[in-house]
Amino acid sequence: MVLCNIECVQRISQYLDVSPGKLYVSENNTIASDDLVKNQSTEGFSTIVQALVRNSKYPAILGDDAVTQALTRQWLEYAVLCVNYADNSNNEKRVLKELNLVLKTNTYVSGTKKTIADATLYYALHGVVKRLSPSEKAEYVHVSRWFDNMQQDAKLRQTMDTISFNMMHLYL
C-alpha cells in the first residue's frame, strides 16, 4: 500500500477548493488525472498536486519566493519517494527521524509558513501518526508539535480524526 494515493489527492483538492478531475491509477502504476488541465491527462502525484495549486485560489501555498517554492517542490518529491512507503515500519521510522530533524529548526517543512508540502505530508502521514504510542510521539517531539499545529486547521483536517498529543500521563 502507498500513502500518496488517490484519497490523498482528493483531500488536497478539497482543501484547495478545486476539482481534481477524474483520478485513476495509470498503466505506469502512478496516479493520473483527466481534465485537471483542459483536454489533457496529468500523471504523477507531485505534478497533480502542483497543478491543483495552480488551479486554486491559493497559489501562494506553493511558497512566497523562489527558494520556498523550490523547497516545497522538493518536499513533494520526498513525499512520493519516501513518505509514500512509510506504511512499512523501517521506512516509517526513517521518515519520522528525518522530519523530526528538519522540524527541529523549522515551524513548517519549507520554513516559516505552511505550504502545500505541509498539507500533503499531513494527509500522507495521518495514519502513521495516529498509530504512534505516547512514547513514540515524545520521541518525535518536533513532528508531534508540527502535526498538532497542522490538525488545528479545521479546513485542513476535514473529517479526519484529531490525534491526542497529551503527554501528561508520561510524567505522573
MARBA-3410 file (N, C-alpha, C, O; in Angstrom, 1 decimal):
172
0.8,-1.2,0.0,0.0,0.0,0.0,0.9,1.2,0.0,2.0,1.3,0.6 ~ 0.4,2.3,-0.7,1.2,3.5,-0.7,0.4,4.6,0.0,-0.9,4.5,0.0 ~ 1.0,5.6,0.5,0.3,6.7,1.2,0.0,7.9,0.4,-0.9,8.6,0.7 ~ 0.7,8.1,-0.7,0.5,9.2,-1.6,-0.5,8.7,-2.7,0.0,8.4,-3.8 ~ -1.7,8.5,-2.3,-2.7,7.8,-3.2,-3.8,8.7,-3.7,-3.8,10.0,-3.4
-4.8,8.2,-4.3,-5.9,8.9,-4.8,-6.6,9.7,-3.7,-7.0,10.8,-3.9 ~ -6.8,9.0,-2.6,-7.5,9.6,-1.4,-6.7,10.9,-1.0,-7.4,11.9,-0.6 ~ -5.4,10.8,-0.9,-4.6,11.9,-0.5,-4.8,13.1,-1.5,-5.0,14.2,-1.1 ~ -4.8,12.8,-2.8,-5.0,13.8,-3.8,-6.4,14.4,-3.6,-6.6,15.7,-3.8 ~ -7.4,13.6,-3.4,-8.8,14.1,-3.2,-8.9,15.1,-2.0,-9.5,16.1,-2.0
-8.2,14.7,-0.9,-8.2,15.6,0.3,-7.5,16.9,0.0,-7.9,18.0,0.4 ~ -6.4,16.8,-0.7,-5.7,18.1,-1.1,-6.6,18.9,-2.0,-6.6,20.2,-1.8 ~ -7.2,18.3,-3.0,-8.1,19.1,-3.8,-9.3,19.7,-3.1,-9.7,20.9,-3.3 ~ -9.8,19.0,-2.1,-10.9,19.5,-1.2,-10.3,20.7,-0.4,-11.0,21.7,-0.3 ~ -9.1,20.6,0.1,-8.5,21.6,0.9,-8.3,22.9,0.1,-8.5,24.0,0.5
-8.0,22.7,-1.2,-7.7,23.8,-2.1,-9.0,24.3,-2.8,-8.9,25.3,-3.6 ~ -10.1,23.7,-2.6,-11.4,24.0,-3.2,-11.3,24.0,-4.7,-11.7,24.9,-5.4 ~ -10.7,22.9,-5.2,-10.6,22.8,-6.7,-10.8,21.3,-7.1,-10.5,20.4,-6.3 ~ -11.4,21.1,-8.2,-11.7,19.7,-8.7,-10.4,19.1,-9.2,-9.6,19.7,-9.9 ~ -10.2,17.8,-8.8,-9.0,17.1,-9.2,-9.2,16.5,-10.6,-8.3,15.8,-11.1
-10.3,16.6,-11.2,-10.6,15.9,-12.5,-10.9,14.4,-12.2,-11.2,14.1,-11.0 ~ -10.8,13.6,-13.2,-11.0,12.2,-13.0,-9.7,11.5,-12.6,-8.8,11.4,-13.4 ~ -9.6,11.0,-11.4,-8.4,10.4,-10.9,-8.4,8.9,-11.1,-9.5,8.3,-11.0 ~ -7.3,8.4,-11.4,-7.1,6.9,-11.6,-5.7,6.6,-11.5,-4.8,7.4,-11.5 ~ -5.4,5.3,-11.5,-4.0,4.8,-11.5,-3.7,4.4,-12.9,-4.4,3.5,-13.5
-2.7,5.0,-13.5,-2.3,4.7,-14.9,-1.7,3.4,-15.1,-1.4,2.7,-14.1 ~ -1.4,3.0,-16.3,-0.7,1.8,-16.6,0.7,1.8,-16.1,1.3,0.7,-16.0 ~ 1.3,2.9,-15.9,2.6,3.0,-15.3,2.6,2.9,-13.7,3.6,3.1,-13.1 ~ 1.4,2.6,-13.2,1.2,2.5,-11.8,1.4,3.8,-11.0,1.9,3.7,-9.9 ~ 1.1,4.9,-11.6,1.1,6.2,-11.0,-0.2,6.8,-11.0,-1.1,6.5,-11.9
-0.5,7.8,-10.1,-1.7,8.5,-10.1,-1.8,9.4,-11.3,-0.8,10.1,-11.7 ~ -3.0,9.4,-12.0,-3.2,10.3,-13.1,-4.5,11.0,-13.0,-5.4,10.5,-12.2 ~ -4.7,12.1,-13.7,-5.9,12.8,-13.7,-6.3,13.3,-15.1,-5.4,13.8,-15.8 ~ -7.5,13.0,-15.5,-8.0,13.6,-16.8,-8.8,14.9,-16.5,-9.5,15.0,-15.5 ~ -8.6,15.8,-17.3,-9.3,17.1,-17.2,-8.9,18.0,-16.1,-9.6,19.0,-15.8
-7.8,17.7,-15.4,-7.2,18.7,-14.5,-6.7,19.9,-15.2,-7.0,21.0,-14.8 ~ -6.0,19.6,-16.3,-5.6,20.6,-17.2,-6.4,20.4,-18.5,-6.5,19.2,-18.9 ~ -7.1,21.4,-19.0,-8.1,21.3,-20.1,-7.6,20.3,-21.2,-6.5,20.5,-21.8 ~ -8.4,19.3,-21.4,-8.2,18.4,-22.5,-6.8,17.6,-22.5,-6.3,17.3,-23.5 ~ -6.3,17.5,-21.3,-5.0,16.8,-21.1,-5.1,15.8,-19.9,-5.9,15.9,-19.1
-4.2,14.8,-20.0,-4.0,13.9,-18.9,-2.8,14.3,-18.2,-1.7,14.6,-18.8 ~ -2.9,14.4,-16.8,-1.7,14.7,-16.0,-1.4,13.5,-15.2,-2.2,12.9,-14.6 ~ -0.1,13.2,-15.1,0.4,12.0,-14.4,1.4,12.3,-13.4,2.3,13.1,-13.7 ~ 1.4,11.7,-12.3,2.3,11.8,-11.2,1.8,12.6,-10.0,1.2,13.7,-10.2 ~ 2.0,12.1,-8.9,1.4,12.7,-7.7,1.9,14.1,-7.5,1.0,15.0,-7.4
3.2,14.4,-7.5,3.7,15.8,-7.3,3.2,16.7,-8.4,2.8,17.9,-8.1 ~ 3.2,16.3,-9.6,2.7,17.1,-10.8,1.2,17.4,-10.6,0.8,18.6,-10.8 ~ 0.4,16.5,-10.2,-1.0,16.7,-10.0,-1.2,17.7,-8.8,-2.0,18.6,-8.9 ~ -0.5,17.5,-7.7,-0.6,18.5,-6.6,-0.2,19.9,-7.0,-0.9,20.8,-6.6 ~ 0.8,20.0,-7.7,1.2,21.4,-8.2,0.2,22.0,-9.2,-0.1,23.2,-9.1
-0.4,21.1,-10.0,-1.5,21.6,-10.9,-2.7,22.0,-10.1,-3.3,23.0,-10.5 ~ -3.0,21.3,-9.1,-4.1,21.7,-8.2,-3.9,23.1,-7.6,-4.8,23.9,-7.5 ~ -2.7,23.3,-7.1,-2.3,24.6,-6.6,-2.5,25.7,-7.6,-3.1,26.7,-7.3 ~ -2.0,25.5,-8.8,-2.1,26.5,-9.9,-3.5,26.8,-10.2,-3.9,27.9,-10.6 ~ -4.4,25.8,-10.1,-5.8,25.9,-10.5,-6.6,26.5,-9.3,-7.8,26.8,-9.5
-6.0,26.6,-8.1,-6.8,27.1,-7.0,-6.7,28.6,-6.8,-6.0,29.3,-7.6 ~ -7.4,29.1,-5.8,-7.3,30.5,-5.5,-6.2,30.7,-4.4,-6.2,31.8,-3.8 ~ -5.4,29.7,-4.2,-4.3,29.8,-3.2,-2.9,29.6,-3.8,-2.2,28.7,-3.3 ~ -2.5,30.2,-4.8,-1.2,29.9,-5.5,0.0,30.2,-4.5,1.0,29.6,-4.7 ~ -0.2,31.0,-3.5,0.9,31.3,-2.6,1.2,30.1,-1.7,2.3,30.1,-1.0
0.3,29.1,-1.7,0.6,28.0,-0.8,1.7,27.1,-1.4,2.2,26.2,-0.7 ~ 2.2,27.4,-2.6,3.4,26.8,-3.1,4.6,27.4,-2.5,5.7,26.8,-2.6 ~ 4.5,28.7,-2.0,5.6,29.4,-1.5,5.6,30.8,-2.0,5.2,31.1,-3.1 ~ 6.1,31.7,-1.1,6.1,33.2,-1.5,7.3,33.6,-2.4,7.2,34.6,-3.0 ~ 8.4,32.8,-2.3,9.6,33.2,-3.1,10.1,31.9,-3.7,9.7,30.8,-3.5
11.1,32.2,-4.6,11.7,31.1,-5.4,12.3,30.0,-4.5,12.2,28.8,-4.8 ~ 13.0,30.4,-3.4,13.6,29.4,-2.6,12.6,28.5,-1.9,12.7,27.3,-1.8 ~ 11.5,29.1,-1.3,10.5,28.4,-0.7,9.7,27.5,-1.7,9.4,26.3,-1.3 ~ 9.5,28.0,-2.9,8.9,27.1,-3.9,9.7,25.9,-4.3,9.2,24.8,-4.4 ~ 11.0,26.1,-4.4,11.9,25.0,-4.7,11.9,24.0,-3.5,11.9,22.8,-3.8
12.0,24.5,-2.3,11.9,23.6,-1.1,10.6,22.8,-1.1,10.5,21.6,-0.8 ~ 9.5,23.5,-1.4,8.2,22.9,-1.4,8.1,21.8,-2.4,7.6,20.7,-2.2 ~ 8.6,22.1,-3.6,8.7,21.0,-4.7,9.5,19.8,-4.2,9.2,18.7,-4.5 ~ 10.6,20.1,-3.6,11.5,19.0,-3.1,10.7,18.2,-2.1,10.9,17.0,-2.1 ~ 10.0,18.8,-1.2,9.2,18.1,-0.2,8.1,17.3,-0.8,7.8,16.2,-0.3
7.5,17.8,-1.9,6.5,17.0,-2.6,7.2,15.7,-3.2,6.6,14.7,-3.2 ~ 8.4,15.9,-3.7,9.1,14.7,-4.3,9.5,13.8,-3.1,9.4,12.6,-3.3 ~ 9.9,14.3,-2.0,10.2,13.5,-0.8,9.0,12.7,-0.4,9.1,11.5,-0.1 ~ 7.8,13.3,-0.5,6.6,12.6,-0.2,6.4,11.4,-1.1,6.0,10.3,-0.6 ~ 6.6,11.6,-2.3,6.5,10.5,-3.3,7.5,9.4,-3.1,7.2,8.2,-3.2
8.8,9.8,-2.9,9.9,8.8,-2.9,10.1,8.2,-1.5,10.6,7.0,-1.4 ~ 9.7,8.9,-0.4,10.0,8.3,0.9,8.7,8.1,1.8,8.5,7.0,2.2 ~ 7.9,9.2,1.9,6.8,9.1,2.8,5.7,8.1,2.2,5.0,7.4,3.0 ~ 5.7,8.1,0.9,4.8,7.2,0.2,4.9,5.7,0.8,3.9,5.0,0.8 ~ 6.0,5.3,1.2,6.3,4.0,1.6,6.5,3.9,3.2,7.0,2.9,3.6
6.0,4.9,3.9,6.1,4.9,5.3,5.1,4.0,6.0,5.0,4.0,7.3 ~ 4.4,3.2,5.3,3.5,2.2,5.9,4.2,1.0,6.3,3.7,0.1,6.9 ~ 5.5,0.9,5.9,6.4,-0.2,6.4,7.2,0.4,7.6,7.6,1.5,7.5 ~ 7.3,-0.4,8.6,7.9,0.1,9.9,9.3,0.7,9.8,9.6,1.7,10.4 ~ 10.2,0.1,9.0,11.5,0.6,8.8,11.5,2.0,8.1,12.2,2.9,8.5
10.7,2.1,7.1,10.6,3.4,6.4,9.9,4.4,7.2,10.3,5.6,7.2 ~ 8.9,4.0,8.0,8.2,4.9,8.9,9.2,5.5,9.9,9.2,6.8,10.0 ~ 10.0,4.8,10.5,11.0,5.3,11.5,12.0,6.2,10.8,12.3,7.3,11.4 ~ 12.4,5.9,9.6,13.4,6.7,8.9,12.7,8.1,8.6,13.3,9.1,8.8 ~ 11.5,8.0,8.0,10.8,9.3,7.7,10.6,10.1,8.9,10.8,11.3,8.8
10.1,9.5,10.0,9.8,10.3,11.2,11.1,10.9,11.7,11.1,12.1,12.2 ~ 12.2,10.2,11.7,13.5,10.8,12.2,13.9,11.9,11.3,14.4,13.0,11.8 ~ 13.8,11.8,10.0,14.2,12.8,9.1,13.3,14.1,9.2,13.9,15.2,9.3 ~ 12.1,13.9,9.3,11.2,15.0,9.5,11.4,15.7,10.9,11.4,16.9,11.0 ~ 11.6,14.9,11.9,11.9,15.4,13.2,13.1,16.3,13.2,13.1,17.4,13.9
14.1,15.9,12.5,15.4,16.7,12.4,15.1,18.0,11.7,15.6,19.0,12.1 ~ 14.4,18.0,10.6,14.1,19.2,9.9,13.2,20.1,10.7,13.4,21.3,10.7 ~ 12.2,19.6,11.4,11.3,20.4,12.1,11.8,20.9,13.5,11.2,21.6,14.2 ~ 13.0,20.4,13.8,13.7,20.9,15.0,14.0,22.4,14.9,13.9,23.1,15.9 ~ 14.3,22.8,13.7,14.7,24.2,13.4,13.7,25.0,12.6,13.9,26.2,12.3
12.6,24.3,12.1,11.6,25.0,11.2,10.2,24.8,11.8,9.9,23.7,12.4 ~ 9.4,25.8,11.6,8.0,25.6,12.0,7.3,24.7,11.1,6.5,23.9,11.5 ~ 7.6,24.9,9.8,7.0,24.1,8.7,8.1,23.5,7.9,9.2,23.9,8.0 ~ 7.8,22.5,7.1,8.9,21.8,6.3,9.7,22.7,5.4,10.9,22.5,5.2 ~ 9.0,23.8,4.8,9.7,24.6,3.9,10.1,26.0,4.5,10.5,26.9,3.8
10.0,26.1,5.8,10.3,27.3,6.5,9.4,27.8,7.6,9.0,27.0,8.4 ~ 9.0,29.1,7.4,8.1,29.7,8.5,6.6,29.8,8.1,5.8,30.2,9.0 ~ 6.3,29.4,6.9,4.9,29.4,6.5,4.4,28.1,6.0,5.2,27.3,5.4 ~ 3.2,27.8,6.3,2.6,26.5,5.8,2.5,26.5,4.3,2.1,27.5,3.7 ~ 2.9,25.4,3.6,2.9,25.3,2.2,2.1,24.0,1.9,1.7,23.3,2.8
1.9,23.8,0.6,1.2,22.6,0.1,1.9,21.3,0.5,1.4,20.3,0.7 ~ 3.2,21.5,0.7,4.0,20.3,1.2,3.6,19.9,2.6,3.5,18.7,2.9 ~ 3.4,20.8,3.4,2.9,20.5,4.8,1.6,19.8,4.8,1.3,18.8,5.4 ~ 0.6,20.3,4.0,-0.7,19.7,3.8,-0.6,18.3,3.3,-1.2,17.4,3.8 ~ 0.3,18.1,2.3,0.5,16.8,1.7,1.0,15.8,2.7,0.6,14.7,2.8
2.1,16.3,3.4,2.6,15.4,4.4,1.7,15.1,5.6,1.6,14.0,6.1 ~ 0.9,16.1,5.9,-0.2,15.8,6.9,-1.1,14.7,6.5,-1.4,13.8,7.3 ~ -1.6,14.8,5.3,-2.6,13.8,4.8,-1.9,12.4,4.7,-2.5,11.4,5.0 ~ -0.7,12.4,4.1,0.0,11.1,3.9,0.4,10.5,5.2,0.4,9.2,5.3 ~ 0.7,11.3,6.2,1.2,10.7,7.5,0.2,10.6,8.6,0.5,10.0,9.7
-1.0,11.0,8.3,-2.1,10.9,9.4,-2.2,9.5,10.0,-2.2,9.4,11.2 ~ -2.3,8.5,9.2,-2.5,7.2,9.7,-1.2,6.7,10.5,-1.4,6.0,11.5 ~ -0.1,7.1,10.0,1.2,6.7,10.7,1.2,7.4,12.1,1.5,6.7,13.1 ~ 0.9,8.7,12.1,1.0,9.4,13.4,-0.1,8.9,14.4,0.1,8.8,15.6 ~ -1.2,8.6,13.8,-2.3,8.1,14.6,-2.0,6.8,15.3,-2.4,6.5,16.5
-1.1,5.9,14.7,-0.7,4.7,15.3,0.4,4.8,16.3,0.8,3.8,17.0 ~ 1.1,6.0,16.4,2.2,6.1,17.3,1.8,6.0,18.8,0.7,6.5,19.2 ~ 2.6,5.4,19.6,2.3,5.3,21.0,2.7,6.7,21.6,3.4,7.5,21.0 ~ 2.3,6.9,22.9,2.7,8.2,23.5,4.2,8.4,23.6,4.7,9.5,23.5 ~ 4.9,7.3,23.9,6.4,7.4,24.0,7.0,7.7,22.6,8.0,8.4,22.5
6.4,7.1,21.5,6.9,7.5,20.2,6.6,8.9,19.8,7.4,9.6,19.2 ~ 5.4,9.4,20.2,5.1,10.8,20.0,6.1,11.7,20.7,6.5,12.8,20.2 ~ 6.5,11.3,21.9,7.5,12.1,22.7,8.9,12.0,22.0,9.7,12.9,22.0 ~ 9.2,10.8,21.4,10.5,10.6,20.7,10.6,11.5,19.5,11.7,12.1,19.2 ~ 9.5,11.7,18.8,9.4,12.5,17.6,8.7,13.8,18.0,7.7,14.2,17.4
9.2,14.5,19.0,8.6,15.7,19.6,8.3,16.8,18.6,7.3,17.5,18.6 ~ 9.3,17.0,17.6,9.1,18.1,16.7,8.0,17.7,15.6,7.3,18.6,15.2 ~ 8.0,16.5,15.2,6.9,16.0,14.3,5.6,16.2,15.0,4.6,16.6,14.4 ~ 5.5,15.8,16.3,4.3,15.9,17.1,3.8,17.3,17.2,2.6,17.6,17.0 ~ 4.7,18.2,17.5,4.4,19.7,17.6,3.8,20.2,16.2,2.8,20.8,16.2
4.5,19.8,15.1,4.1,20.2,13.8,2.7,19.6,13.5,1.9,20.3,13.0 ~ 2.6,18.3,13.7,1.3,17.7,13.4,0.2,18.2,14.2,-0.9,18.4,13.6 ~ 0.4,18.4,15.5,-0.7,19.0,16.3,-1.1,20.4,15.8,-2.2,20.7,15.8 ~ -0.1,21.2,15.4,-0.3,22.5,14.9,-1.1,22.4,13.6,-2.1,23.1,13.4 ~ -0.8,21.5,12.7,-1.4,21.3,11.4,-2.9,20.9,11.6,-3.8,21.4,10.9
-3.2,20.0,12.5,-4.5,19.5,12.7,-5.5,20.5,13.4,-6.7,20.3,13.4 ~ -4.9,21.6,13.9,-5.8,22.6,14.4,-6.6,23.4,13.3,-7.6,24.0,13.6 ~ -6.1,23.3,12.1,-6.8,23.9,11.0,-8.0,23.0,10.5,-7.7,22.0,9.9 ~ -9.2,23.4,10.9,-10.3,22.5,10.6,-10.5,22.3,9.1,-11.0,21.2,8.7 ~ -10.2,23.3,8.3,-10.3,23.1,6.8,-9.4,22.1,6.3,-9.7,21.3,5.4
-8.2,22.1,6.9,-7.2,21.1,6.5,-7.6,19.7,7.1,-7.5,18.7,6.4 ~ -8.0,19.6,8.3,-8.3,18.4,9.0,-9.5,17.7,8.3,-9.5,16.4,8.3 ~ -10.5,18.4,7.8,-11.7,17.9,7.2,-12.4,16.9,8.2,-12.7,17.4,9.3 ~ -12.6,15.7,7.8,-13.3,14.7,8.6,-12.3,13.8,9.3,-12.7,12.8,9.9 ~ -11.0,14.1,9.2,-10.0,13.2,9.8,-10.1,13.3,11.3,-10.3,14.4,11.9
-9.7,12.2,12.0,-9.7,12.2,13.5,-8.6,13.2,14.0,-7.6,13.3,13.4 ~ -9.0,13.8,15.1,-8.0,14.7,15.8,-7.2,13.7,16.7,-7.7,12.9,17.4 ~ -5.9,13.8,16.6,-5.0,12.9,17.3,-4.5,13.6,18.6,-4.1,14.8,18.6 ~ -4.6,12.9,19.7,-4.2,13.5,21.0,-2.6,13.5,21.2,-2.0,12.4,20.9 ~ -2.1,14.6,21.6,-0.7,14.7,21.9,-0.5,15.0,23.4,0.6,15.5,23.8
-1.5,14.7,24.2,-1.4,15.0,25.6,-0.3,14.0,26.2,-0.5,12.8,26.3 ~ 0.8,14.6,26.7,1.8,13.7,27.3,1.8,13.8,28.8,2.8,13.2,29.5 ~ 0.8,14.4,29.4,0.8,14.5,30.9,0.9,13.2,31.6,1.6,13.1,32.6 ~ 0.3,12.1,31.1,0.3,10.8,31.7,1.7,10.2,31.8,2.0,9.3,32.6 ~ 2.6,10.7,30.9,4.0,10.2,30.9,4.8,10.7,32.2,5.7,10.0,32.6
4.3,11.8,32.7,5.1,12.4,33.8,4.4,12.2,35.2,4.9,12.7,36.2 ~ 3.3,11.5,35.2,2.6,11.2,36.5,3.1,10.0,37.1,2.7,9.6,38.2
END
